[in-house]
Amino acid sequence: MQEMLVHKEQINEQLARYGVKFGIYKNGVFHERLFPFDPIPRQIGQDDFSLLKKGLRQRVMALNRFLSDIYGNKEILRDGIIPEEFVYRSPGYLAECEGIVPPESIYSHISGIDLVLGKDGIWYVLEDNLRIPSGASYPLIARSLCRNCSPNTFRRNSVQDNRDYGAMLKKVMDHVNRGGINVIFTPGRYNAAYFEHSYLAEQSGAILAESADLFVDRQVLYYRTCQEPVRIGAIYRRVSDEYLDPLCFEPSSLIGVPNLMDAYRAGNVAVLNAPGNGVADDKGIYYFVPKMISYYLGESPILRNAPTYLPYFREDMEFTLSHLHELIIKDVAEAGGYGVVFGCGLSKEELGDLKETIQKEPRRFISQSVIDFQELPILEDGQRVMRKADLRAFVLSGEDVQVWPSGLTRFSRNPDSFVVNSSQGGGFKDTWIVCQ
């Protein structure tokens, strides 16, 4: 492994050359920066990974059942497991998706589940990402470059191969394909994850397309070519719900495809992930996932949620307000590490203002206990230092539900920070599943 550490700068230079950058479009300005890679891999043993696989499969299966139910019969609401108002006030719930049954009844084809390993040795799920989770491409290309720089490292260490992600993605797309080609639909190069869109298209054999390349005719989606248009059977969209179809959602959208929802509603194209999935990865709905597992699957949850409180409920409101100084407060509508407030870092006046806001808008927030999760070593100025790190695991749902034997490990570059998101300046590592 020492050989690979020596090549840290070389690997990062190659990543930059390949365009492995993270872009942020903010306040009308596009900022693009390197997503820094650390060569010391996270290592997960087979026993640990076996537990994660079972827990992740269970969780994603329950979430898919929930989405099918919420946009269908709504049994979980009738049985009082989740308050009706709580679902319908979710920013991610889309009334336009009511009654639509996606191909093979799969809603979340690619799920990104964020976890941390507590210092108590327990894995905790922090978030479920079921809309357009990004990140699989980064460990995929990093592993490839590391193999080239240091092939001996992988001869000496028994690490499960992660190069099959593209094939796994293709298999999922083929399973739901309604007849035609597979397309990865990107909003364009100014998207934060554009590198991933192009790389996954290459790895999966799909066509990379923007809105100008696509059109709908008689409820069928087509890809424009210099000859006859080609029918599309499955579209892995990397465009947010609100911009997906200007005739159904945001009318000012220039990156969507008019009438795409008509083709989807008619069953003529599979959309991965399904529009409307945001209701299931709402940070407030997260609170109910253990109950979903019991309700839909009749099983006890294998993976734990972080201890979470909903100010929406009176008892949880009282607890949150009285312990605000020691809790994490999250705005359910935010993502990417934004809208996260650590109560311990607020002044007395700021705590007072936050209490007032929570009392006025209880549905808008959740509070969580701080989990002291493990640090991992990184190389900084030639020295090993410890930094907080999480794991985004990828679960693909097609003919069966599979957990990719790898994952995106993100770490904070700030020694005092628990926030690891790339949009907040974090870096990433490869994740090794070590064969025993």
Contacts in CASP RR format, 6 or more apart in sequence:
PFRMAT RR
TARGET T0000
AUTHOR 0000-0000-0000
METHOD contacts of the structure
MODEL  1
MQEMLVHKEQINEQLARYGVKFGIYKNGVFHERLFPFDPIPRQIGQDDFS
LLKKGLRQRVMALNRFLSDIYGNKEILRDGIIPEEFVYRSPGYLAECEGI
VPPESIYSHISGIDLVLGKDGIWYVLEDNLRIPSGASYPLIARSLCRNCS
PNTFRRNSVQDNRDYGAMLKKVMDHVNRGGINVIFTPGRYNAAYFEHSYL
AEQSGAILAESADLFVDRQVLYYRTCQEPVRIGAIYRRVSDEYLDPLCFE
PSSLIGVPNLMDAYRAGNVAVLNAPGNGVADDKGIYYFVPKMISYYLGES
PILRNAPTYLPYFREDMEFTLSHLHELIIKDVAEAGGYGVVFGCGLSKEE
LGDLKETIQKEPRRFISQSVIDFQELPILEDGQRVMRKADLRAFVLSGED
VQVWPSGLTRFSRNPDSFVVNSSQGGGFKDTWIVCQ
1 40 0 8 1.000
1 150 0 8 1.000
1 153 0 8 1.000
1 157 0 8 1.000
3 149 0 8 1.000
3 150 0 8 1.000
3 152 0 8 1.000
3 153 0 8 1.000
4 11 0 8 1.000
4 39 0 8 1.000
4 146 0 8 1.000
4 149 0 8 1.000
4 150 0 8 1.000
4 153 0 8 1.000
5 39 0 8 1.000
5 40 0 8 1.000
5 379 0 8 1.000
7 39 0 8 1.000
7 146 0 8 1.000
7 149 0 8 1.000
7 150 0 8 1.000
8 37 0 8 1.000
8 38 0 8 1.000
8 39 0 8 1.000
8 379 0 8 1.000
10 149 0 8 1.000
11 37 0 8 1.000
11 39 0 8 1.000
11 142 0 8 1.000
11 145 0 8 1.000
11 146 0 8 1.000
11 149 0 8 1.000
12 34 0 8 1.000
12 36 0 8 1.000
12 37 0 8 1.000
14 145 0 8 1.000
15 34 0 8 1.000
15 35 0 8 1.000
15 37 0 8 1.000
15 141 0 8 1.000
15 142 0 8 1.000
15 145 0 8 1.000
16 34 0 8 1.000
18 141 0 8 1.000
18 195 0 8 1.000
19 195 0 8 1.000
20 34 0 8 1.000
20 35 0 8 1.000
20 37 0 8 1.000
20 137 0 8 1.000
20 138 0 8 1.000
20 141 0 8 1.000
20 142 0 8 1.000
20 195 0 8 1.000
21 32 0 8 1.000
21 33 0 8 1.000
21 34 0 8 1.000
21 35 0 8 1.000
21 195 0 8 1.000
22 32 0 8 1.000
22 33 0 8 1.000
22 34 0 8 1.000
22 35 0 8 1.000
22 192 0 8 1.000
22 193 0 8 1.000
22 422 0 8 1.000
22 423 0 8 1.000
23 30 0 8 1.000
23 31 0 8 1.000
23 32 0 8 1.000
23 33 0 8 1.000
23 191 0 8 1.000
23 192 0 8 1.000
23 194 0 8 1.000
24 30 0 8 1.000
24 31 0 8 1.000
24 32 0 8 1.000
24 192 0 8 1.000
24 423 0 8 1.000
25 31 0 8 1.000
25 190 0 8 1.000
25 191 0 8 1.000
25 192 0 8 1.000
30 190 0 8 1.000
35 138 0 8 1.000
35 422 0 8 1.000
35 427 0 8 1.000
35 428 0 8 1.000
36 413 0 8 1.000
36 426 0 8 1.000
36 427 0 8 1.000
36 428 0 8 1.000
37 138 0 8 1.000
37 142 0 8 1.000
37 427 0 8 1.000
37 428 0 8 1.000
37 429 0 8 1.000
38 378 0 8 1.000
38 379 0 8 1.000
38 411 0 8 1.000
38 427 0 8 1.000
38 428 0 8 1.000
38 429 0 8 1.000
39 146 0 8 1.000
39 379 0 8 1.000
39 429 0 8 1.000
40 376 0 8 1.000
40 377 0 8 1.000
40 378 0 8 1.000
40 379 0 8 1.000
40 384 0 8 1.000
40 429 0 8 1.000
41 409 0 8 1.000
41 429 0 8 1.000
41 430 0 8 1.000
41 431 0 8 1.000
41 432 0 8 1.000
42 376 0 8 1.000
42 389 0 8 1.000
42 391 0 8 1.000
42 409 0 8 1.000
42 429 0 8 1.000
42 430 0 8 1.000
42 431 0 8 1.000
42 432 0 8 1.000
43 432 0 8 1.000
43 434 0 8 1.000
44 52 0 8 1.000
44 431 0 8 1.000
44 432 0 8 1.000
44 433 0 8 1.000
44 434 0 8 1.000
45 433 0 8 1.000
45 434 0 8 1.000
45 436 0 8 1.000
46 433 0 8 1.000
46 434 0 8 1.000
46 435 0 8 1.000
46 436 0 8 1.000
47 436 0 8 1.000
48 123 0 8 1.000
49 405 0 8 1.000
49 433 0 8 1.000
51 123 0 8 1.000
51 302 0 8 1.000
52 115 0 8 1.000
52 123 0 8 1.000
52 303 0 8 1.000
52 393 0 8 1.000
52 403 0 8 1.000
53 403 0 8 1.000
54 302 0 8 1.000
55 301 0 8 1.000
55 302 0 8 1.000
55 303 0 8 1.000
56 113 0 8 1.000
56 303 0 8 1.000
56 393 0 8 1.000
56 395 0 8 1.000
56 403 0 8 1.000
57 395 0 8 1.000
57 401 0 8 1.000
57 402 0 8 1.000
57 403 0 8 1.000
58 293 0 8 1.000
58 297 0 8 1.000
58 299 0 8 1.000
58 301 0 8 1.000
58 302 0 8 1.000
58 303 0 8 1.000
59 113 0 8 1.000
59 125 0 8 1.000
59 128 0 8 1.000
59 289 0 8 1.000
59 293 0 8 1.000
59 301 0 8 1.000
59 302 0 8 1.000
59 303 0 8 1.000
60 108 0 8 1.000
60 111 0 8 1.000
60 113 0 8 1.000
60 395 0 8 1.000
60 397 0 8 1.000
60 401 0 8 1.000
61 296 0 8 1.000
61 297 0 8 1.000
61 397 0 8 1.000
61 401 0 8 1.000
62 289 0 8 1.000
62 292 0 8 1.000
62 293 0 8 1.000
62 295 0 8 1.000
62 296 0 8 1.000
62 297 0 8 1.000
63 107 0 8 1.000
63 108 0 8 1.000
63 111 0 8 1.000
63 128 0 8 1.000
63 130 0 8 1.000
63 280 0 8 1.000
63 281 0 8 1.000
63 289 0 8 1.000
63 292 0 8 1.000
64 105 0 8 1.000
64 106 0 8 1.000
64 107 0 8 1.000
64 108 0 8 1.000
64 397 0 8 1.000
65 292 0 8 1.000
65 296 0 8 1.000
65 297 0 8 1.000
66 76 0 8 1.000
66 280 0 8 1.000
66 292 0 8 1.000
66 296 0 8 1.000
67 107 0 8 1.000
67 108 0 8 1.000
67 130 0 8 1.000
67 274 0 8 1.000
67 276 0 8 1.000
67 277 0 8 1.000
67 279 0 8 1.000
67 280 0 8 1.000
68 101 0 8 1.000
68 105 0 8 1.000
68 107 0 8 1.000
69 75 0 8 1.000
69 76 0 8 1.000
69 296 0 8 1.000
70 76 0 8 1.000
70 77 0 8 1.000
70 87 0 8 1.000
70 93 0 8 1.000
70 279 0 8 1.000
70 280 0 8 1.000
71 97 0 8 1.000
71 98 0 8 1.000
71 99 0 8 1.000
71 100 0 8 1.000
71 276 0 8 1.000
72 98 0 8 1.000
72 99 0 8 1.000
72 101 0 8 1.000
76 82 0 8 1.000
76 292 0 8 1.000
76 295 0 8 1.000
76 296 0 8 1.000
77 83 0 8 1.000
77 84 0 8 1.000
77 87 0 8 1.000
79 295 0 8 1.000
81 288 0 8 1.000
81 291 0 8 1.000
81 292 0 8 1.000
81 295 0 8 1.000
82 285 0 8 1.000
82 288 0 8 1.000
82 291 0 8 1.000
83 312 0 8 1.000
86 284 0 8 1.000
86 285 0 8 1.000
86 312 0 8 1.000
86 363 0 8 1.000
87 93 0 8 1.000
87 279 0 8 1.000
87 285 0 8 1.000
89 363 0 8 1.000
90 278 0 8 1.000
90 279 0 8 1.000
90 282 0 8 1.000
90 284 0 8 1.000
90 285 0 8 1.000
90 332 0 8 1.000
91 278 0 8 1.000
91 282 0 8 1.000
91 332 0 8 1.000
91 333 0 8 1.000
92 241 0 8 1.000
92 276 0 8 1.000
92 277 0 8 1.000
92 278 0 8 1.000
92 279 0 8 1.000
92 282 0 8 1.000
93 276 0 8 1.000
93 278 0 8 1.000
93 279 0 8 1.000
94 241 0 8 1.000
94 249 0 8 1.000
94 275 0 8 1.000
94 276 0 8 1.000
94 279 0 8 1.000
96 248 0 8 1.000
96 249 0 8 1.000
96 261 0 8 1.000
96 275 0 8 1.000
97 274 0 8 1.000
97 275 0 8 1.000
97 276 0 8 1.000
100 264 0 8 1.000
100 265 0 8 1.000
100 274 0 8 1.000
102 176 0 8 1.000
102 264 0 8 1.000
102 270 0 8 1.000
102 271 0 8 1.000
102 274 0 8 1.000
103 176 0 8 1.000
103 177 0 8 1.000
103 178 0 8 1.000
103 267 0 8 1.000
103 270 0 8 1.000
104 175 0 8 1.000
104 176 0 8 1.000
104 270 0 8 1.000
104 398 0 8 1.000
106 176 0 8 1.000
106 274 0 8 1.000
106 397 0 8 1.000
106 398 0 8 1.000
107 130 0 8 1.000
107 273 0 8 1.000
107 274 0 8 1.000
107 277 0 8 1.000
107 280 0 8 1.000
108 130 0 8 1.000
108 273 0 8 1.000
108 274 0 8 1.000
108 277 0 8 1.000
108 280 0 8 1.000
108 397 0 8 1.000
109 172 0 8 1.000
109 173 0 8 1.000
109 176 0 8 1.000
109 236 0 8 1.000
109 272 0 8 1.000
109 273 0 8 1.000
109 274 0 8 1.000
109 396 0 8 1.000
109 397 0 8 1.000
109 398 0 8 1.000
110 133 0 8 1.000
110 136 0 8 1.000
110 169 0 8 1.000
110 172 0 8 1.000
110 236 0 8 1.000
110 272 0 8 1.000
110 273 0 8 1.000
110 394 0 8 1.000
110 395 0 8 1.000
110 396 0 8 1.000
110 397 0 8 1.000
111 128 0 8 1.000
111 129 0 8 1.000
111 130 0 8 1.000
111 133 0 8 1.000
111 394 0 8 1.000
111 395 0 8 1.000
111 396 0 8 1.000
111 397 0 8 1.000
112 128 0 8 1.000
112 129 0 8 1.000
112 130 0 8 1.000
112 133 0 8 1.000
112 392 0 8 1.000
112 393 0 8 1.000
112 394 0 8 1.000
112 395 0 8 1.000
113 125 0 8 1.000
113 127 0 8 1.000
113 128 0 8 1.000
113 129 0 8 1.000
113 392 0 8 1.000
113 393 0 8 1.000
113 395 0 8 1.000
114 125 0 8 1.000
114 126 0 8 1.000
114 127 0 8 1.000
114 128 0 8 1.000
114 129 0 8 1.000
114 390 0 8 1.000
114 391 0 8 1.000
114 392 0 8 1.000
115 123 0 8 1.000
115 124 0 8 1.000
115 125 0 8 1.000
115 126 0 8 1.000
115 303 0 8 1.000
115 390 0 8 1.000
115 391 0 8 1.000
115 392 0 8 1.000
115 393 0 8 1.000
116 123 0 8 1.000
116 124 0 8 1.000
116 126 0 8 1.000
116 371 0 8 1.000
116 373 0 8 1.000
116 374 0 8 1.000
116 389 0 8 1.000
116 390 0 8 1.000
116 391 0 8 1.000
117 123 0 8 1.000
117 124 0 8 1.000
117 373 0 8 1.000
117 374 0 8 1.000
117 391 0 8 1.000
118 124 0 8 1.000
118 371 0 8 1.000
118 372 0 8 1.000
118 373 0 8 1.000
118 374 0 8 1.000
119 372 0 8 1.000
119 373 0 8 1.000
119 374 0 8 1.000
121 374 0 8 1.000
122 304 0 8 1.000
123 303 0 8 1.000
123 304 0 8 1.000
124 303 0 8 1.000
124 304 0 8 1.000
124 305 0 8 1.000
124 306 0 8 1.000
124 371 0 8 1.000
124 373 0 8 1.000
125 289 0 8 1.000
125 303 0 8 1.000
125 304 0 8 1.000
125 305 0 8 1.000
125 306 0 8 1.000
126 306 0 8 1.000
126 390 0 8 1.000
127 281 0 8 1.000
127 283 0 8 1.000
127 286 0 8 1.000
128 280 0 8 1.000
128 281 0 8 1.000
128 286 0 8 1.000
128 289 0 8 1.000
129 281 0 8 1.000
129 392 0 8 1.000
130 273 0 8 1.000
130 277 0 8 1.000
130 278 0 8 1.000
130 280 0 8 1.000
130 281 0 8 1.000
131 240 0 8 1.000
131 241 0 8 1.000
131 273 0 8 1.000
131 276 0 8 1.000
131 277 0 8 1.000
131 278 0 8 1.000
131 281 0 8 1.000
132 237 0 8 1.000
132 238 0 8 1.000
132 239 0 8 1.000
132 240 0 8 1.000
132 273 0 8 1.000
133 392 0 8 1.000
133 394 0 8 1.000
134 192 0 8 1.000
134 193 0 8 1.000
134 196 0 8 1.000
134 238 0 8 1.000
135 193 0 8 1.000
135 196 0 8 1.000
135 392 0 8 1.000
135 394 0 8 1.000
135 408 0 8 1.000
136 165 0 8 1.000
136 196 0 8 1.000
136 200 0 8 1.000
136 394 0 8 1.000
136 404 0 8 1.000
136 407 0 8 1.000
136 408 0 8 1.000
137 193 0 8 1.000
137 195 0 8 1.000
137 196 0 8 1.000
137 199 0 8 1.000
137 200 0 8 1.000
137 203 0 8 1.000
138 196 0 8 1.000
138 408 0 8 1.000
138 428 0 8 1.000
139 162 0 8 1.000
139 406 0 8 1.000
139 407 0 8 1.000
139 408 0 8 1.000
139 409 0 8 1.000
139 428 0 8 1.000
139 429 0 8 1.000
139 430 0 8 1.000
139 431 0 8 1.000
140 162 0 8 1.000
140 163 0 8 1.000
140 165 0 8 1.000
140 199 0 8 1.000
140 203 0 8 1.000
140 406 0 8 1.000
141 199 0 8 1.000
142 428 0 8 1.000
142 430 0 8 1.000
143 162 0 8 1.000
143 163 0 8 1.000
143 406 0 8 1.000
143 430 0 8 1.000
144 163 0 8 1.000
146 153 0 8 1.000
146 154 0 8 1.000
146 430 0 8 1.000
147 154 0 8 1.000
157 432 0 8 1.000
157 434 0 8 1.000
158 434 0 8 1.000
158 435 0 8 1.000
158 436 0 8 1.000
159 432 0 8 1.000
159 433 0 8 1.000
159 434 0 8 1.000
159 435 0 8 1.000
160 405 0 8 1.000
160 406 0 8 1.000
160 432 0 8 1.000
160 433 0 8 1.000
160 434 0 8 1.000
160 435 0 8 1.000
161 405 0 8 1.000
162 404 0 8 1.000
162 405 0 8 1.000
162 406 0 8 1.000
162 407 0 8 1.000
162 433 0 8 1.000
165 200 0 8 1.000
165 203 0 8 1.000
165 394 0 8 1.000
165 404 0 8 1.000
165 406 0 8 1.000
166 200 0 8 1.000
166 203 0 8 1.000
166 204 0 8 1.000
166 205 0 8 1.000
167 204 0 8 1.000
168 396 0 8 1.000
168 402 0 8 1.000
168 404 0 8 1.000
169 200 0 8 1.000
169 203 0 8 1.000
169 204 0 8 1.000
169 206 0 8 1.000
169 236 0 8 1.000
169 396 0 8 1.000
170 182 0 8 1.000
170 204 0 8 1.000
170 205 0 8 1.000
170 206 0 8 1.000
171 396 0 8 1.000
171 398 0 8 1.000
171 399 0 8 1.000
172 272 0 8 1.000
172 396 0 8 1.000
172 397 0 8 1.000
172 398 0 8 1.000
173 182 0 8 1.000
173 204 0 8 1.000
173 206 0 8 1.000
173 234 0 8 1.000
173 236 0 8 1.000
173 270 0 8 1.000
173 272 0 8 1.000
174 182 0 8 1.000
174 234 0 8 1.000
175 398 0 8 1.000
175 399 0 8 1.000
176 234 0 8 1.000
176 270 0 8 1.000
176 272 0 8 1.000
176 398 0 8 1.000
177 233 0 8 1.000
177 234 0 8 1.000
177 270 0 8 1.000
178 233 0 8 1.000
178 234 0 8 1.000
178 267 0 8 1.000
178 268 0 8 1.000
178 269 0 8 1.000
178 270 0 8 1.000
179 231 0 8 1.000
179 233 0 8 1.000
180 230 0 8 1.000
180 231 0 8 1.000
180 232 0 8 1.000
180 233 0 8 1.000
180 234 0 8 1.000
181 206 0 8 1.000
181 207 0 8 1.000
181 223 0 8 1.000
181 230 0 8 1.000
181 231 0 8 1.000
181 232 0 8 1.000
181 233 0 8 1.000
182 204 0 8 1.000
182 205 0 8 1.000
182 206 0 8 1.000
182 207 0 8 1.000
182 232 0 8 1.000
182 233 0 8 1.000
182 234 0 8 1.000
182 235 0 8 1.000
182 236 0 8 1.000
183 206 0 8 1.000
183 207 0 8 1.000
183 208 0 8 1.000
183 209 0 8 1.000
183 214 0 8 1.000
183 223 0 8 1.000
183 232 0 8 1.000
183 233 0 8 1.000
183 234 0 8 1.000
183 235 0 8 1.000
183 236 0 8 1.000
184 197 0 8 1.000
184 200 0 8 1.000
184 201 0 8 1.000
184 204 0 8 1.000
184 206 0 8 1.000
184 207 0 8 1.000
184 208 0 8 1.000
184 209 0 8 1.000
184 235 0 8 1.000
184 236 0 8 1.000
184 238 0 8 1.000
185 209 0 8 1.000
185 210 0 8 1.000
185 211 0 8 1.000
185 214 0 8 1.000
185 235 0 8 1.000
185 236 0 8 1.000
185 237 0 8 1.000
185 238 0 8 1.000
185 239 0 8 1.000
185 257 0 8 1.000
186 194 0 8 1.000
186 197 0 8 1.000
186 198 0 8 1.000
186 208 0 8 1.000
186 209 0 8 1.000
186 210 0 8 1.000
186 238 0 8 1.000
186 239 0 8 1.000
187 210 0 8 1.000
187 211 0 8 1.000
187 238 0 8 1.000
187 239 0 8 1.000
187 243 0 8 1.000
187 255 0 8 1.000
187 256 0 8 1.000
188 194 0 8 1.000
188 197 0 8 1.000
188 210 0 8 1.000
188 255 0 8 1.000
191 197 0 8 1.000
191 238 0 8 1.000
192 423 0 8 1.000
193 238 0 8 1.000
196 238 0 8 1.000
197 208 0 8 1.000
197 238 0 8 1.000
198 208 0 8 1.000
200 206 0 8 1.000
200 236 0 8 1.000
201 207 0 8 1.000
201 208 0 8 1.000
206 236 0 8 1.000
207 223 0 8 1.000
209 223 0 8 1.000
210 255 0 8 1.000
211 239 0 8 1.000
211 254 0 8 1.000
211 255 0 8 1.000
211 256 0 8 1.000
211 257 0 8 1.000
212 224 0 8 1.000
213 223 0 8 1.000
213 224 0 8 1.000
214 221 0 8 1.000
214 222 0 8 1.000
214 223 0 8 1.000
214 224 0 8 1.000
214 232 0 8 1.000
214 235 0 8 1.000
214 257 0 8 1.000
214 260 0 8 1.000
215 221 0 8 1.000
215 222 0 8 1.000
215 224 0 8 1.000
215 229 0 8 1.000
215 257 0 8 1.000
215 258 0 8 1.000
216 222 0 8 1.000
216 257 0 8 1.000
216 258 0 8 1.000
216 259 0 8 1.000
216 260 0 8 1.000
216 262 0 8 1.000
216 263 0 8 1.000
217 229 0 8 1.000
219 259 0 8 1.000
219 262 0 8 1.000
219 263 0 8 1.000
219 266 0 8 1.000
219 268 0 8 1.000
220 231 0 8 1.000
220 263 0 8 1.000
220 268 0 8 1.000
220 269 0 8 1.000
221 231 0 8 1.000
221 232 0 8 1.000
221 233 0 8 1.000
221 235 0 8 1.000
221 257 0 8 1.000
221 260 0 8 1.000
221 263 0 8 1.000
221 268 0 8 1.000
221 269 0 8 1.000
222 229 0 8 1.000
222 230 0 8 1.000
222 231 0 8 1.000
222 232 0 8 1.000
223 229 0 8 1.000
223 230 0 8 1.000
223 231 0 8 1.000
223 232 0 8 1.000
232 269 0 8 1.000
233 268 0 8 1.000
233 269 0 8 1.000
233 270 0 8 1.000
234 269 0 8 1.000
234 270 0 8 1.000
234 272 0 8 1.000
235 260 0 8 1.000
235 269 0 8 1.000
235 270 0 8 1.000
235 271 0 8 1.000
235 272 0 8 1.000
236 272 0 8 1.000
237 244 0 8 1.000
237 271 0 8 1.000
237 272 0 8 1.000
237 273 0 8 1.000
239 255 0 8 1.000
239 256 0 8 1.000
241 249 0 8 1.000
241 275 0 8 1.000
241 276 0 8 1.000
241 278 0 8 1.000
242 249 0 8 1.000
242 250 0 8 1.000
242 253 0 8 1.000
243 249 0 8 1.000
243 250 0 8 1.000
243 253 0 8 1.000
243 255 0 8 1.000
243 256 0 8 1.000
244 253 0 8 1.000
244 256 0 8 1.000
244 257 0 8 1.000
244 260 0 8 1.000
244 261 0 8 1.000
244 275 0 8 1.000
245 253 0 8 1.000
245 256 0 8 1.000
245 257 0 8 1.000
245 258 0 8 1.000
245 259 0 8 1.000
245 260 0 8 1.000
245 261 0 8 1.000
246 252 0 8 1.000
246 253 0 8 1.000
246 254 0 8 1.000
246 256 0 8 1.000
246 258 0 8 1.000
247 258 0 8 1.000
247 259 0 8 1.000
247 261 0 8 1.000
247 262 0 8 1.000
248 260 0 8 1.000
248 261 0 8 1.000
248 262 0 8 1.000
249 261 0 8 1.000
260 269 0 8 1.000
260 271 0 8 1.000
261 275 0 8 1.000
263 269 0 8 1.000
264 271 0 8 1.000
264 275 0 8 1.000
279 285 0 8 1.000
282 332 0 8 1.000
283 330 0 8 1.000
283 331 0 8 1.000
283 332 0 8 1.000
283 366 0 8 1.000
284 310 0 8 1.000
284 332 0 8 1.000
284 366 0 8 1.000
286 305 0 8 1.000
286 308 0 8 1.000
286 366 0 8 1.000
287 305 0 8 1.000
287 308 0 8 1.000
287 310 0 8 1.000
287 366 0 8 1.000
289 301 0 8 1.000
289 305 0 8 1.000
290 301 0 8 1.000
290 304 0 8 1.000
290 305 0 8 1.000
293 299 0 8 1.000
293 300 0 8 1.000
293 301 0 8 1.000
294 300 0 8 1.000
294 301 0 8 1.000
306 368 0 8 1.000
306 369 0 8 1.000
306 371 0 8 1.000
307 368 0 8 1.000
307 369 0 8 1.000
308 366 0 8 1.000
308 367 0 8 1.000
308 368 0 8 1.000
309 316 0 8 1.000
309 319 0 8 1.000
309 320 0 8 1.000
309 327 0 8 1.000
309 366 0 8 1.000
309 367 0 8 1.000
309 368 0 8 1.000
310 316 0 8 1.000
310 362 0 8 1.000
310 366 0 8 1.000
311 317 0 8 1.000
311 320 0 8 1.000
311 321 0 8 1.000
311 358 0 8 1.000
311 359 0 8 1.000
311 362 0 8 1.000
311 365 0 8 1.000
311 366 0 8 1.000
311 367 0 8 1.000
312 362 0 8 1.000
312 363 0 8 1.000
316 367 0 8 1.000
317 358 0 8 1.000
317 359 0 8 1.000
317 362 0 8 1.000
319 367 0 8 1.000
320 327 0 8 1.000
320 329 0 8 1.000
320 358 0 8 1.000
320 365 0 8 1.000
320 367 0 8 1.000
321 355 0 8 1.000
321 358 0 8 1.000
321 359 0 8 1.000
323 367 0 8 1.000
324 343 0 8 1.000
324 346 0 8 1.000
324 351 0 8 1.000
324 354 0 8 1.000
324 355 0 8 1.000
324 367 0 8 1.000
325 343 0 8 1.000
325 344 0 8 1.000
325 346 0 8 1.000
325 351 0 8 1.000
326 343 0 8 1.000
326 344 0 8 1.000
326 369 0 8 1.000
326 370 0 8 1.000
327 343 0 8 1.000
327 367 0 8 1.000
327 368 0 8 1.000
327 369 0 8 1.000
327 370 0 8 1.000
328 340 0 8 1.000
328 341 0 8 1.000
328 342 0 8 1.000
328 343 0 8 1.000
328 367 0 8 1.000
328 368 0 8 1.000
328 369 0 8 1.000
328 370 0 8 1.000
329 340 0 8 1.000
329 341 0 8 1.000
329 343 0 8 1.000
329 354 0 8 1.000
329 358 0 8 1.000
329 365 0 8 1.000
329 366 0 8 1.000
329 367 0 8 1.000
330 339 0 8 1.000
330 340 0 8 1.000
330 341 0 8 1.000
330 365 0 8 1.000
330 366 0 8 1.000
330 367 0 8 1.000
330 368 0 8 1.000
331 338 0 8 1.000
331 339 0 8 1.000
331 340 0 8 1.000
331 364 0 8 1.000
331 365 0 8 1.000
332 363 0 8 1.000
332 364 0 8 1.000
332 365 0 8 1.000
332 366 0 8 1.000
333 364 0 8 1.000
334 340 0 8 1.000
336 421 0 8 1.000
336 423 0 8 1.000
336 424 0 8 1.000
337 419 0 8 1.000
337 421 0 8 1.000
337 423 0 8 1.000
337 424 0 8 1.000
338 423 0 8 1.000
340 419 0 8 1.000
341 354 0 8 1.000
342 370 0 8 1.000
342 418 0 8 1.000
343 351 0 8 1.000
343 354 0 8 1.000
344 370 0 8 1.000
346 354 0 8 1.000
357 364 0 8 1.000
357 365 0 8 1.000
358 364 0 8 1.000
358 365 0 8 1.000
370 418 0 8 1.000
373 388 0 8 1.000
373 389 0 8 1.000
373 390 0 8 1.000
373 418 0 8 1.000
374 388 0 8 1.000
374 389 0 8 1.000
375 386 0 8 1.000
375 387 0 8 1.000
375 388 0 8 1.000
375 389 0 8 1.000
376 386 0 8 1.000
376 387 0 8 1.000
376 389 0 8 1.000
376 409 0 8 1.000
376 411 0 8 1.000
376 429 0 8 1.000
377 384 0 8 1.000
377 385 0 8 1.000
377 386 0 8 1.000
378 384 0 8 1.000
378 385 0 8 1.000
378 386 0 8 1.000
378 387 0 8 1.000
378 411 0 8 1.000
378 429 0 8 1.000
380 413 0 8 1.000
385 415 0 8 1.000
387 411 0 8 1.000
387 412 0 8 1.000
387 413 0 8 1.000
387 414 0 8 1.000
387 415 0 8 1.000
388 411 0 8 1.000
388 412 0 8 1.000
388 417 0 8 1.000
388 418 0 8 1.000
388 420 0 8 1.000
389 409 0 8 1.000
389 410 0 8 1.000
389 411 0 8 1.000
389 412 0 8 1.000
389 420 0 8 1.000
389 429 0 8 1.000
390 409 0 8 1.000
390 410 0 8 1.000
390 420 0 8 1.000
391 407 0 8 1.000
391 408 0 8 1.000
391 409 0 8 1.000
391 410 0 8 1.000
391 431 0 8 1.000
392 407 0 8 1.000
392 408 0 8 1.000
392 409 0 8 1.000
392 410 0 8 1.000
393 403 0 8 1.000
393 404 0 8 1.000
393 407 0 8 1.000
394 403 0 8 1.000
394 404 0 8 1.000
394 406 0 8 1.000
394 407 0 8 1.000
394 408 0 8 1.000
395 401 0 8 1.000
395 402 0 8 1.000
395 403 0 8 1.000
395 404 0 8 1.000
396 402 0 8 1.000
396 404 0 8 1.000
405 433 0 8 1.000
406 430 0 8 1.000
406 431 0 8 1.000
406 432 0 8 1.000
406 433 0 8 1.000
407 431 0 8 1.000
408 428 0 8 1.000
408 431 0 8 1.000
409 428 0 8 1.000
409 429 0 8 1.000
409 430 0 8 1.000
409 431 0 8 1.000
410 420 0 8 1.000
410 421 0 8 1.000
410 422 0 8 1.000
410 426 0 8 1.000
410 427 0 8 1.000
410 428 0 8 1.000
410 429 0 8 1.000
411 420 0 8 1.000
411 426 0 8 1.000
411 427 0 8 1.000
411 428 0 8 1.000
411 429 0 8 1.000
412 418 0 8 1.000
412 419 0 8 1.000
412 420 0 8 1.000
412 424 0 8 1.000
412 426 0 8 1.000
413 425 0 8 1.000
413 426 0 8 1.000
413 427 0 8 1.000
417 424 0 8 1.000
420 426 0 8 1.000
420 427 0 8 1.000
422 428 0 8 1.000
END
